[in-house]
Amino acid sequence: MSGHVDYFRALETPRLARLSHNLVAAAFPLMKLMPARYILDRAEACGELKAGAHIVETTSGTFGMALALLAAARGYLLTLVTASSLIDATYKARLERIGATVIAIDDPRGDGNQPGRLDCLQTILMSDPECFWTRQYDSPRNWLAYARLAEFLVRAMGKVDCLVGCIGTGGSLCGTGTFLRTLFPDLKIVAVDTHRSILFGQPAGKRMLRGLGNSVLPANVRHDLIDEIHWVGAYPAYMAAHQLLRLHGLFQGPTSGAAALVAQWVAKTYPDAQVAVIMPDEGHRHADTVYNDQWLAALPGWPCEQPSVPTTLSRIMPATESEWTRFSWQRRSLDDVLATQSLR
Amino acid sequence: MTGAGDVAQRPEPPPTGGPATRIGTGRAIAHHGELVQGVFEDDNGRLHRALVTLPLARLQSEATFTRTNAAAVRVRPQHRTKAAEAARLTLAHLGFPGAGGALSIASAIPVGHGYGSSTADVVASIRATAAAYDVKLRASSVSRIAVAAEGASDAIAYEDQAVLFAQREGIVVEELGGALPALLVVGFKANGGQPIDTLRLTPARYSSEEIQLFRVLRGLASRAVRLQDPYLLGRAATISAQISQHHLPKQHFNIALDIANRNGACGVQVAHSGSLIGIILDLSEKGAHQKATAIAEAASDIGFKDVEIHRVNEEAGR
């Protein structure tokens, strides 16, 4: 555990912050290193990933950053396929400086053009038989990697009663939750999503809050693990991120803000429960936006009143970017929940 | 294997006669299987088969080593060949390869159920041999010699100190942070009490999911030892036992688990290469002995063999 030189293992390890008497935050610098490193380690050990080979993935987020850093350090070629609507020039330039090739395909509909991205990825895979696709959406290695986070939380907290985290690929929350629930079968798992993400039955649409939610459904999202789902709009997430900095000195991204907002409410609602919340990344990438007053002032309807409690929905529906809603999921499958919704 | 740091005290050369110590005795304790056993990653990312032993101080093996001028080590009972090998390796470790002696072993530990009778004989023999040269070996040296003598060993050289021990390498993967908490263990034998030939067992092949789960169990065991929490320890043991069911199933394990749950026990542990099952209770808890009696009766009624109540790490004088 200690005294060993391994930069990326250290960088993937969260710092724990106590936000209240019963709430511990696992604040990551770059959480996606955990699955990226595990996926590459296992693929190397199994011979699926050969020295100097070509790695591909479709991502516009921090998983791409994690892969870029590891590929640079381990001598792999890396191609990241994204959509022009999803990646800003600064982030693209940063990935390219690390050595990654970034292909940003056209996105005329503005929905991320996932089919187009997958076509592009398949073309690359066909052209190079040694090419390795990390498959963060459906590889079980994504969620298996989070045993490290579960171990880390257990060493620090012992029994965990409630786990709160964002959901995008499902890896972090469903992985950590699977392992913790094996230990503690009564563990309550609370997922944090955003309006117009399709993961928990909302219709697809334009999402302002990036880094959580999805317009496609990854296999690593395990609905039957989830007790409760919250949809947080961009504005409450931004304000919660600001509060993390002001009240706790934690400089985290807006998805961490969304997770903290929900977790603080959960911890207040269940004062006898030990609550853990996963905060996926730091605020640096958002310095010119979420942490920039001019950028914020230009947002329609900003500032809004920060909701202190979520609105409980009986029917799943989208809301505005200033709202926060929740729905009691009760460890059901997506189909089961959707069936009850259509009856109404 | 001999290094200056391994020997706590430099031995004198073997005397050619005279009054110096010529007879050494050594004891070693049994165990009641393991609290956790699986595959674990070290700091370098390498995987090791390792375990956390549940020590059982009441059952012991005692060895006596008498230095002789013979050129070989002789052992009684004669079939304790691993113990004799351990004595030879100890002599080599002490710097006297090929020295002779008479080793005798008297053990109260039943064979073939997961009580670790073989390792206890080996460890007692190592300690007796070293004692005949006025040397007290460290637990790390004893463990390495034991593994060299018998291929796979357990962690009883560490007595009540909880360690995650690589049983085929003789090294500690993690010191869990002190002694185990005081426990009551209601132990019994599954599978009709039939012994298992541990030498014929092939090592379990664990899935990626099991290996990742072991990581979390290790964290839980470490937390449990550090905070002296028998319930967290029992939880880690139960999950390890459930994984073991996929590899070396014990009949009616789920009945034992049900008895444990119904009686508010901390958990259930097994001998991962034996027939033992143990239901774990918090010895410091009020009413623990009544719980143990109720559990023992339930286990007997269901048909488990040789039901016994063991005290683990009880403080002296209590």
HADDOCK unambig.tbl for C-alpha pairs under 7 A between the chains (distance, minus, plus):
assign (segid A and resid 1 and name CA) (segid B and resid 43 and name CA) 5.91 0.50 0.50
assign (segid A and resid 4 and name CA) (segid B and resid 43 and name CA) 6.20 0.50 0.50
assign (segid A and resid 144 and name CA) (segid B and resid 209 and name CA) 6.52 0.50 0.50
assign (segid A and resid 144 and name CA) (segid B and resid 212 and name CA) 6.62 0.50 0.50
assign (segid A and resid 147 and name CA) (segid B and resid 212 and name CA) 5.57 0.50 0.50
assign (segid A and resid 147 and name CA) (segid B and resid 213 and name CA) 6.55 0.50 0.50
assign (segid A and resid 147 and name CA) (segid B and resid 215 and name CA) 6.73 0.50 0.50
assign (segid A and resid 147 and name CA) (segid B and resid 216 and name CA) 6.22 0.50 0.50
assign (segid A and resid 150 and name CA) (segid B and resid 216 and name CA) 6.18 0.50 0.50
assign (segid A and resid 151 and name CA) (segid B and resid 215 and name CA) 6.33 0.50 0.50
assign (segid A and resid 151 and name CA) (segid B and resid 216 and name CA) 4.26 0.50 0.50
assign (segid A and resid 151 and name CA) (segid B and resid 219 and name CA) 5.14 0.50 0.50
assign (segid A and resid 154 and name CA) (segid B and resid 219 and name CA) 6.07 0.50 0.50
assign (segid A and resid 154 and name CA) (segid B and resid 220 and name CA) 5.87 0.50 0.50
assign (segid A and resid 155 and name CA) (segid B and resid 219 and name CA) 5.13 0.50 0.50
assign (segid A and resid 155 and name CA) (segid B and resid 220 and name CA) 6.21 0.50 0.50
assign (segid A and resid 155 and name CA) (segid B and resid 222 and name CA) 6.95 0.50 0.50
assign (segid A and resid 155 and name CA) (segid B and resid 223 and name CA) 5.26 0.50 0.50
assign (segid A and resid 158 and name CA) (segid B and resid 220 and name CA) 6.81 0.50 0.50
assign (segid A and resid 158 and name CA) (segid B and resid 223 and name CA) 6.34 0.50 0.50
assign (segid A and resid 179 and name CA) (segid B and resid 213 and name CA) 6.48 0.50 0.50
assign (segid A and resid 183 and name CA) (segid B and resid 235 and name CA) 6.78 0.50 0.50
